[in-house]
């Protein structure tokens, strides 16, 4: 678990976060710079740089369930929401620790920029 990784530091409780959902493997908290009226990120507690580093299909399945549970906890289930996983430079990934954005609270245009 890299010492300086911002999401590892949130998982360890070294940086405060507005937690939405937590289980043994995943942590969801409000994005500090929301790009939608409701915007959270769901991170793996174990450090993986990108989705390309994840290989366990069952674990990835539980990750999607945690993302769905986060959307429910945020009240987004009735209106719908978007999950976004930015991967690598062209994908716009800024934090090199796997995370899924949960976004909603308004109609989200398609395709994204
Ligand atoms: P990405 O561009 O996909 O890597 O997204 C990283 C996201 O993490 C951005 O939306 C940031 O606003 C968010 N973020 C960075 N630092 C924090 C933090 N300390 N607490 C909450 N969200 C953060």
Backbone and ligand atoms as CSV (ligand in chain L), in Angstrom:
chain,resi,resn,atom,element,x,y,z
A,1,UNK,N,N,0.855,-1.194,0.000
A,1,UNK,CA,C,0.000,0.000,0.000
A,1,UNK,C,C,0.891,1.244,0.000
A,2,UNK,N,N,1.020,1.944,-1.123
A,2,UNK,CA,C,1.949,3.070,-1.202
A,2,UNK,C,C,1.652,4.141,-0.157
A,3,UNK,N,N,2.714,4.634,0.476
A,3,UNK,CA,C,2.561,5.613,1.551
A,3,UNK,C,C,1.893,6.892,1.071
A,4,UNK,N,N,2.256,7.357,-0.135
A,4,UNK,CA,C,1.823,8.682,-0.575
A,4,UNK,C,C,0.522,8.670,-1.362
A,5,UNK,N,N,0.016,7.520,-1.710
A,5,UNK,CA,C,-1.202,7.454,-2.540
A,5,UNK,C,C,-2.378,8.079,-1.789
A,6,UNK,N,N,-3.032,9.057,-2.411
A,6,UNK,CA,C,-4.087,9.800,-1.714
A,6,UNK,C,C,-5.255,8.881,-1.332
A,7,UNK,N,N,-5.616,7.947,-2.184
A,7,UNK,CA,C,-6.743,7.082,-1.837
A,7,UNK,C,C,-6.334,6.044,-0.788
A,8,UNK,N,N,-5.090,5.575,-0.817
A,8,UNK,CA,C,-4.615,4.707,0.274
A,8,UNK,C,C,-4.650,5.477,1.597
A,9,UNK,N,N,-4.301,6.739,1.542
A,9,UNK,CA,C,-4.292,7.546,2.771
A,9,UNK,C,C,-5.717,7.744,3.297
A,10,UNK,N,N,-6.684,7.895,2.407
A,10,UNK,CA,C,-8.079,7.991,2.843
A,10,UNK,C,C,-8.515,6.659,3.452
A,11,UNK,N,N,-8.159,5.558,2.812
A,11,UNK,CA,C,-8.509,4.230,3.342
A,11,UNK,C,C,-7.929,4.053,4.752
A,12,UNK,N,N,-6.712,4.548,4.968
A,12,UNK,CA,C,-6.073,4.407,6.284
A,12,UNK,C,C,-6.594,5.420,7.302
A,13,UNK,N,N,-7.432,6.360,6.857
A,13,UNK,CA,C,-7.973,7.356,7.771
A,13,UNK,C,C,-7.047,8.528,8.007
A,14,UNK,N,N,-6.023,8.677,7.162
A,14,UNK,CA,C,-5.048,9.763,7.339
A,14,UNK,C,C,-5.525,11.073,6.708
A,15,UNK,N,N,-6.450,10.968,5.762
A,15,UNK,CA,C,-7.068,12.135,5.119
A,15,UNK,C,C,-8.567,11.977,5.305
A,16,UNK,N,N,-9.269,13.032,5.743
A,16,UNK,CA,C,-10.715,12.893,5.964
A,16,UNK,C,C,-11.471,12.746,4.655
A,17,UNK,N,N,-12.588,12.064,4.724
A,17,UNK,CA,C,-13.459,11.899,3.556
A,17,UNK,C,C,-14.879,11.729,4.059
A,18,UNK,N,N,-15.830,12.141,3.216
A,18,UNK,CA,C,-17.256,11.981,3.536
A,18,UNK,C,C,-17.687,10.604,3.036
A,19,UNK,N,N,-17.632,9.637,3.930
A,19,UNK,CA,C,-17.858,8.238,3.545
A,19,UNK,C,C,-19.346,7.977,3.302
A,20,UNK,N,N,-19.620,7.312,2.181
A,20,UNK,CA,C,-20.981,6.950,1.800
A,20,UNK,C,C,-21.248,5.481,2.084
A,21,UNK,N,N,-20.269,4.661,1.795
A,21,UNK,CA,C,-20.438,3.208,1.914
A,21,UNK,C,C,-19.074,2.593,2.207
A,22,UNK,N,N,-19.071,1.555,3.055
A,22,UNK,CA,C,-17.812,0.873,3.340
A,22,UNK,C,C,-18.096,-0.583,3.617
A,23,UNK,N,N,-17.243,-1.439,3.102
A,23,UNK,CA,C,-17.251,-2.842,3.503
A,23,UNK,C,C,-15.799,-3.282,3.640
A,24,UNK,N,N,-15.569,-4.566,3.749
A,24,UNK,CA,C,-14.217,-5.056,4.030
A,24,UNK,C,C,-13.249,-4.764,2.890
A,25,UNK,N,N,-13.780,-4.623,1.665
A,25,UNK,CA,C,-12.903,-4.520,0.498
A,25,UNK,C,C,-12.917,-3.161,-0.192
A,26,UNK,N,N,-13.989,-2.384,0.022
A,26,UNK,CA,C,-14.175,-1.160,-0.763
A,26,UNK,C,C,-14.626,-0.009,0.130
A,27,UNK,N,N,-14.314,1.205,-0.320
A,27,UNK,CA,C,-14.712,2.412,0.407
A,27,UNK,C,C,-15.231,3.424,-0.611
A,28,UNK,N,N,-16.403,3.993,-0.330
A,28,UNK,CA,C,-16.983,5.016,-1.207
A,28,UNK,C,C,-17.108,6.313,-0.425
A,29,UNK,N,N,-16.720,7.420,-1.064
A,29,UNK,CA,C,-16.783,8.725,-0.398
A,29,UNK,C,C,-17.036,9.801,-1.445
A,30,UNK,N,N,-17.503,10.955,-0.993
A,30,UNK,CA,C,-17.815,12.071,-1.900
A,30,UNK,C,C,-16.557,12.561,-2.601
A,31,UNK,N,N,-16.690,12.840,-3.905
A,31,UNK,CA,C,-15.576,13.424,-4.639
A,31,UNK,C,C,-15.365,14.864,-4.152
A,32,UNK,N,N,-14.112,15.220,-3.967
A,32,UNK,CA,C,-13.800,16.538,-3.411
A,32,UNK,C,C,-14.054,17.658,-4.420
A,33,UNK,N,N,-14.062,17.340,-5.717
A,33,UNK,CA,C,-14.367,18.307,-6.774
A,33,UNK,C,C,-15.497,17.741,-7.632
A,34,UNK,N,N,-16.728,17.813,-7.125
A,34,UNK,CA,C,-17.829,17.154,-7.830
A,34,UNK,C,C,-18.067,17.723,-9.217
A,35,UNK,N,N,-18.261,16.827,-10.194
A,35,UNK,CA,C,-18.570,17.204,-11.581
A,35,UNK,C,C,-20.032,16.952,-11.910
A,36,UNK,N,N,-20.814,16.633,-10.910
A,36,UNK,CA,C,-22.254,16.428,-11.061
A,36,UNK,C,C,-22.862,16.773,-9.701
A,37,UNK,N,N,-24.181,17.011,-9.654
A,37,UNK,CA,C,-24.787,17.353,-8.356
A,37,UNK,C,C,-24.517,16.308,-7.274
A,38,UNK,N,N,-24.459,15.052,-7.676
A,38,UNK,CA,C,-24.077,13.972,-6.760
A,38,UNK,C,C,-22.889,13.257,-7.383
A,39,UNK,N,N,-21.793,13.174,-6.654
A,39,UNK,CA,C,-20.567,12.596,-7.227
A,39,UNK,C,C,-19.739,11.971,-6.109
A,40,UNK,N,N,-19.583,10.658,-6.187
A,40,UNK,CA,C,-18.748,9.932,-5.228
A,40,UNK,C,C,-17.755,9.075,-6.003
A,41,UNK,N,N,-16.729,8.633,-5.328
A,41,UNK,CA,C,-15.810,7.655,-5.913
A,41,UNK,C,C,-15.794,6.424,-5.008
A,42,UNK,N,N,-15.712,5.269,-5.648
A,42,UNK,CA,C,-15.605,4.003,-4.922
A,42,UNK,C,C,-14.203,3.470,-5.172
A,43,UNK,N,N,-13.444,3.254,-4.110
A,43,UNK,CA,C,-12.059,2.805,-4.268
A,43,UNK,C,C,-11.904,1.415,-3.661
A,44,UNK,N,N,-10.940,0.691,-4.200
A,44,UNK,CA,C,-10.549,-0.577,-3.596
A,44,UNK,C,C,-9.678,-0.274,-2.386
A,45,UNK,N,N,-9.846,-1.040,-1.316
A,45,UNK,CA,C,-8.982,-0.807,-0.149
A,45,UNK,C,C,-7.553,-1.277,-0.441
A,46,UNK,N,N,-7.442,-2.286,-1.267
A,46,UNK,CA,C,-6.118,-2.724,-1.711
A,46,UNK,C,C,-5.685,-1.837,-2.866
A,47,UNK,N,N,-4.404,-1.537,-2.923
A,47,UNK,CA,C,-3.924,-0.641,-3.974
A,47,UNK,C,C,-3.716,-1.374,-5.296
A,48,UNK,N,N,-4.454,-0.931,-6.320
A,48,UNK,CA,C,-4.199,-1.327,-7.705
A,48,UNK,C,C,-4.086,-0.028,-8.488
A,49,UNK,N,N,-3.073,0.146,-9.321
A,49,UNK,CA,C,-2.952,1.409,-10.061
A,49,UNK,C,C,-4.122,1.664,-11.010
A,50,UNK,N,N,-4.503,0.655,-11.789
A,50,UNK,CA,C,-5.600,0.837,-12.750
A,50,UNK,C,C,-6.411,-0.444,-12.834
A,51,UNK,N,N,-7.510,-0.363,-13.554
A,51,UNK,CA,C,-8.336,-1.548,-13.783
A,51,UNK,C,C,-7.550,-2.665,-14.451
A,52,UNK,N,N,-6.538,-2.304,-15.225
A,52,UNK,CA,C,-5.745,-3.306,-15.932
A,52,UNK,C,C,-4.967,-4.200,-14.971
A,53,UNK,N,N,-4.835,-3.776,-13.734
A,53,UNK,CA,C,-4.089,-4.552,-12.746
A,53,UNK,C,C,-4.982,-5.502,-11.950
A,54,UNK,N,N,-6.283,-5.455,-12.215
A,54,UNK,CA,C,-7.225,-6.301,-11.474
A,54,UNK,C,C,-7.528,-7.546,-12.309
A,55,UNK,N,N,-7.449,-8.713,-11.691
A,55,UNK,CA,C,-7.618,-9.956,-12.451
A,55,UNK,C,C,-8.676,-10.894,-11.864
A,56,UNK,N,N,-9.114,-10.640,-10.646
A,56,UNK,CA,C,-10.032,-11.552,-9.970
A,56,UNK,C,C,-11.480,-11.161,-10.325
A,57,UNK,N,N,-12.113,-11.986,-11.148
A,57,UNK,CA,C,-13.449,-11.633,-11.652
A,57,UNK,C,C,-14.469,-11.521,-10.522
A,58,UNK,N,N,-14.388,-12.397,-9.527
A,58,UNK,CA,C,-15.352,-12.338,-8.420
A,58,UNK,C,C,-15.171,-11.047,-7.614
A,59,UNK,N,N,-13.931,-10.674,-7.417
A,59,UNK,CA,C,-13.628,-9.434,-6.690
A,59,UNK,C,C,-14.149,-8.213,-7.468
A,60,UNK,N,N,-13.928,-8.229,-8.777
A,60,UNK,CA,C,-14.434,-7.133,-9.609
A,60,UNK,C,C,-15.961,-7.106,-9.567
A,61,UNK,N,N,-16.582,-8.265,-9.521
A,61,UNK,CA,C,-18.037,-8.328,-9.388
A,61,UNK,C,C,-18.507,-7.711,-8.081
A,62,UNK,N,N,-17.812,-8.020,-7.003
A,62,UNK,CA,C,-18.174,-7.413,-5.702
A,62,UNK,C,C,-17.953,-5.904,-5.741
A,63,UNK,N,N,-16.967,-5.485,-6.503
A,63,UNK,CA,C,-16.692,-4.046,-6.652
A,63,UNK,C,C,-17.887,-3.347,-7.324
A,64,UNK,N,N,-18.434,-3.970,-8.353
A,64,UNK,CA,C,-19.607,-3.389,-9.016
A,64,UNK,C,C,-20.811,-3.373,-8.075
A,65,UNK,N,N,-20.955,-4.405,-7.258
A,65,UNK,CA,C,-22.045,-4.397,-6.279
A,65,UNK,C,C,-21.862,-3.255,-5.278
A,66,UNK,N,N,-20.617,-3.006,-4.869
A,66,UNK,CA,C,-20.360,-1.896,-3.944
A,66,UNK,C,C,-20.690,-0.556,-4.607
A,67,UNK,N,N,-20.400,-0.455,-5.911
A,67,UNK,CA,C,-20.738,0.783,-6.634
A,67,UNK,C,C,-22.254,0.956,-6.691
A,68,UNK,N,N,-22.970,-0.123,-6.952
A,68,UNK,CA,C,-24.435,-0.037,-6.995
A,68,UNK,C,C,-24.994,0.318,-5.623
A,69,UNK,N,N,-24.418,-0.258,-4.583
A,69,UNK,CA,C,-24.876,0.053,-3.222
A,69,UNK,C,C,-24.611,1.524,-2.901
A,70,UNK,N,N,-23.499,2.039,-3.386
A,70,UNK,CA,C,-23.185,3.457,-3.191
A,70,UNK,C,C,-24.227,4.332,-3.875
A,71,UNK,N,N,-24.603,3.971,-5.109
A,71,UNK,CA,C,-25.625,4.738,-5.832
A,71,UNK,C,C,-26.949,4.715,-5.059
A,72,UNK,N,N,-27.307,3.555,-4.529
A,72,UNK,CA,C,-28.539,3.477,-3.725
A,72,UNK,C,C,-28.432,4.376,-2.500
A,73,UNK,N,N,-27.296,4.304,-1.811
A,73,UNK,CA,C,-27.120,5.087,-0.585
A,73,UNK,C,C,-27.178,6.584,-0.864
A,74,UNK,N,N,-26.797,6.964,-2.074
A,74,UNK,CA,C,-26.828,8.381,-2.468
A,74,UNK,C,C,-28.209,8.812,-2.963
A,75,UNK,N,N,-29.141,7.872,-3.033
A,75,UNK,CA,C,-30.494,8.194,-3.486
A,75,UNK,C,C,-30.628,8.263,-4.995
A,76,UNK,N,N,-29.668,7.685,-5.722
A,76,UNK,CA,C,-29.646,7.804,-7.177
A,76,UNK,C,C,-30.395,6.693,-7.899
A,77,UNK,N,N,-30.825,5.677,-7.183
A,77,UNK,CA,C,-31.418,4.515,-7.864
A,77,UNK,C,C,-32.660,4.878,-8.679
A,78,UNK,N,N,-33.579,5.685,-8.155
A,78,UNK,CA,C,-34.800,5.946,-8.941
A,78,UNK,C,C,-34.524,6.675,-10.251
A,79,UNK,N,N,-33.682,7.678,-10.235
A,79,UNK,CA,C,-33.472,8.491,-11.422
A,79,UNK,C,C,-32.387,7.975,-12.346
A,80,UNK,N,N,-31.539,7.131,-11.814
A,80,UNK,CA,C,-30.428,6.612,-12.598
A,80,UNK,C,C,-29.138,7.361,-12.307
A,81,UNK,N,N,-28.082,6.845,-12.838
A,81,UNK,CA,C,-26.752,7.396,-12.528
A,81,UNK,C,C,-25.769,6.868,-13.560
A,82,UNK,N,N,-24.529,7.303,-13.439
A,82,UNK,CA,C,-23.477,6.832,-14.340
A,82,UNK,C,C,-22.282,6.366,-13.521
A,83,UNK,N,N,-21.706,5.232,-13.927
A,83,UNK,CA,C,-20.428,4.779,-13.389
A,83,UNK,C,C,-19.362,5.092,-14.428
A,84,UNK,N,N,-18.258,5.666,-13.968
A,84,UNK,CA,C,-17.149,6.017,-14.860
A,84,UNK,C,C,-15.858,5.472,-14.264
A,85,UNK,N,N,-15.103,4.772,-15.084
A,85,UNK,CA,C,-13.783,4.288,-14.650
A,85,UNK,C,C,-12.749,4.832,-15.627
A,86,UNK,N,N,-12.119,5.917,-15.266
A,86,UNK,CA,C,-11.058,6.475,-16.098
A,86,UNK,C,C,-9.819,5.607,-15.946
A,87,UNK,N,N,-9.202,5.283,-17.068
A,87,UNK,CA,C,-8.051,4.381,-17.037
A,87,UNK,C,C,-6.919,4.950,-17.880
A,88,UNK,N,N,-5.819,5.278,-17.218
A,88,UNK,CA,C,-4.628,5.741,-17.926
A,88,UNK,C,C,-4.747,7.157,-18.451
A,89,UNK,N,N,-3.673,7.651,-19.087
A,89,UNK,CA,C,-3.621,9.050,-19.524
A,89,UNK,C,C,-4.746,9.446,-20.475
A,90,UNK,N,N,-4.984,8.651,-21.506
A,90,UNK,CA,C,-6.042,9.021,-22.450
A,90,UNK,C,C,-7.427,8.897,-21.833
A,91,UNK,N,N,-7.552,8.079,-20.806
A,91,UNK,CA,C,-8.831,7.955,-20.111
A,91,UNK,C,C,-9.068,9.061,-19.101
A,92,UNK,N,N,-8.048,9.914,-18.889
A,92,UNK,CA,C,-8.211,11.024,-17.957
A,92,UNK,C,C,-8.027,10.641,-16.505
A,93,UNK,N,N,-7.340,9.529,-16.244
A,93,UNK,CA,C,-7.127,9.104,-14.862
A,93,UNK,C,C,-6.055,9.972,-14.208
A,94,UNK,N,N,-6.436,10.645,-13.114
A,94,UNK,CA,C,-5.490,11.513,-12.403
A,94,UNK,C,C,-4.918,10.832,-11.170
A,95,UNK,N,N,-5.711,10.031,-10.501
A,95,UNK,CA,C,-5.244,9.359,-9.282
A,95,UNK,C,C,-4.952,7.896,-9.630
A,96,UNK,N,N,-3.686,7.481,-9.515
A,96,UNK,CA,C,-3.315,6.126,-9.934
A,96,UNK,C,C,-3.628,5.064,-8.876
A,97,UNK,N,N,-4.884,5.036,-8.481
A,97,UNK,CA,C,-5.413,4.018,-7.563
A,97,UNK,C,C,-6.833,3.748,-8.063
A,98,UNK,N,N,-7.125,2.502,-8.346
A,98,UNK,CA,C,-8.409,2.153,-8.972
A,98,UNK,C,C,-9.588,2.812,-8.267
A,99,UNK,N,N,-10.456,3.416,-9.073
A,99,UNK,CA,C,-11.666,4.019,-8.528
A,99,UNK,C,C,-12.737,4.080,-9.603
A,100,UNK,N,N,-13.973,4.003,-9.172
A,100,UNK,CA,C,-15.121,4.168,-10.057
A,100,UNK,C,C,-15.878,5.396,-9.589
A,101,UNK,N,N,-16.165,6.299,-10.512
A,101,UNK,CA,C,-16.988,7.467,-10.188
A,101,UNK,C,C,-18.460,7.062,-10.226
A,102,UNK,N,N,-19.221,7.497,-9.249
A,102,UNK,CA,C,-20.680,7.335,-9.240
A,102,UNK,C,C,-21.254,8.740,-9.347
A,103,UNK,N,N,-21.929,9.010,-10.465
A,103,UNK,CA,C,-22.363,10.383,-10.749
A,103,UNK,C,C,-23.842,10.413,-11.091
A,104,UNK,N,N,-24.524,11.455,-10.643
A,104,UNK,CA,C,-25.941,11.585,-10.959
A,104,UNK,C,C,-26.503,12.873,-10.400
A,105,UNK,N,N,-27.823,12.907,-10.309
A,105,UNK,CA,C,-28.496,14.084,-9.792
A,105,UNK,C,C,-28.959,15.045,-10.873
A,106,UNK,N,N,-28.630,14.736,-12.118
A,106,UNK,CA,C,-29.135,15.481,-13.285
A,106,UNK,C,C,-28.953,14.569,-14.484
A,107,UNK,N,N,-29.572,14.960,-15.612
A,107,UNK,CA,C,-29.337,14.193,-16.837
A,107,UNK,C,C,-27.880,14.388,-17.254
A,108,UNK,N,N,-27.213,13.290,-17.539
A,108,UNK,CA,C,-25.808,13.333,-17.951
A,108,UNK,C,C,-25.723,13.096,-19.451
A,109,UNK,N,N,-25.174,14.050,-20.165
A,109,UNK,CA,C,-25.112,13.942,-21.619
A,109,UNK,C,C,-24.206,12.818,-22.084
A,110,UNK,N,N,-24.422,12.403,-23.303
A,110,UNK,CA,C,-23.621,11.349,-23.914
A,110,UNK,C,C,-23.328,11.707,-25.355
A,111,UNK,N,N,-22.130,11.503,-25.883
A,111,UNK,CA,C,-20.978,10.944,-25.184
A,111,UNK,C,C,-20.295,11.979,-24.298
A,112,UNK,N,N,-19.505,11.520,-23.313
A,112,UNK,CA,C,-18.750,12.466,-22.492
A,112,UNK,C,C,-17.648,13.098,-23.322
A,113,UNK,N,N,-17.051,14.149,-22.801
A,113,UNK,CA,C,-16.035,14.883,-23.555
A,113,UNK,C,C,-14.756,14.101,-23.735
L,1,LIG,P1,P,-9.682,10.512,-11.991
L,1,LIG,O1,O,-9.499,11.706,-12.853
L,1,LIG,O2,O,-10.591,9.469,-12.603
L,1,LIG,O3,O,-8.375,9.913,-11.536
L,1,LIG,O4,O,-10.475,11.005,-10.719
L,1,LIG,C1,C,-9.890,11.222,-9.474
L,1,LIG,C2,C,-10.946,11.899,-8.647
L,1,LIG,O5,O,-10.523,11.889,-7.300
L,1,LIG,C3,C,-11.198,13.352,-9.035
L,1,LIG,O6,O,-12.563,13.510,-9.400
L,1,LIG,C4,C,-10.833,14.118,-7.778
L,1,LIG,O7,O,-11.676,15.230,-7.555
L,1,LIG,C5,C,-10.986,13.058,-6.704
L,1,LIG,N1,N,-10.199,13.299,-5.499
L,1,LIG,C6,C,-8.874,13.570,-5.440
L,1,LIG,N2,N,-8.493,13.724,-4.164
L,1,LIG,C7,C,-9.599,13.539,-3.403
L,1,LIG,C8,C,-9.861,13.570,-2.003
L,1,LIG,N3,N,-8.883,13.839,-1.102
L,1,LIG,N4,N,-11.120,13.330,-1.574
L,1,LIG,C9,C,-12.106,13.081,-2.461
L,1,LIG,N5,N,-11.918,13.017,-3.787
L,1,LIG,C10,C,-10.687,13.252,-4.262
